[in-house]
Amino acid sequence: MKTALHAALAALILTGSAAPAGPGSDFAAFAAAIGATARERAREAANRPAAPARPLDIEDPLSFELEQFSVEALLLSRRIDEAGGPIDLRCIFRGMSADATARLDALNAAETAAQQAHIYTDLAALMSDASEIAPAIDDEASLDGVALPASCPALSGG
């Protein structure tokens, strides 16, 4: 009886103290998953550097995920803007959106697996940056110590 009571009490404490994930945390998890896929594909491509590149099929989940990442990064940028958040953070997410789209295009334009391996590696780094920075949206956490990627200049009215 005591064991069941202790287990129920522990469950109540754990669920009551867990902070709900917000859009930044959700985006960070999504970016981390894409990053893991990109790292795996970078390893695979690096094992066959002279082979012809394999363009992503439109039905490849990574193709869809990169497009979704771009859209969600733009939505986060807009959310930051609407909340009166930092302009540099808003610009970082806009830049990440454009970068993901450019890397998807580059993957499809690559001629060799070695070129794709480099692009996948860069894509994994982008996703790592996104997964580090995105949780700041949820709790206005300090970004001290986080190396931010280059941001766009402040846009007037935008």
Stockholm file with secondary structure:
# STOCKHOLM 1.0

chainA/1-158         MKTALHAALAALILTGSAAPAGPGSDFAAFAAAIGATARERAREAANRPAAPARPLDIEDPLSFELEQFSVEALLLSRRIDEAGGPIDLRCIFRGMSADATARLDALNAAETAAQQAHIYTDLAALMSDASEIAPAIDDEASLDGVALPASCPALSGG
#=GR chainA/1-158 SS CHHHHHHHHHHHHHHHHCCCCCHHHHHHHHHHHHHHHHHHHHHHHHTSTTSBCCCCCTTCHHHHHHHHHHHHHHHHHHHHHHTTCCHHHHHHHHHHHHHHHHHHHHHHHCCBHHHHHHHHHHHHHHHHHHHHHTTHHHHCCCCTTCCCCCCCCCCTTC
#=GC SS_cons         CHHHHHHHHHHHHHHHHCCCCCHHHHHHHHHHHHHHHHHHHHHHHHTSTTSBCCCCCTTCHHHHHHHHHHHHHHHHHHHHHHTTCCHHHHHHHHHHHHHHHHHHHHHHHCCBHHHHHHHHHHHHHHHHHHHHHTTHHHHCCCCTTCCCCCCCCCCTTC
//
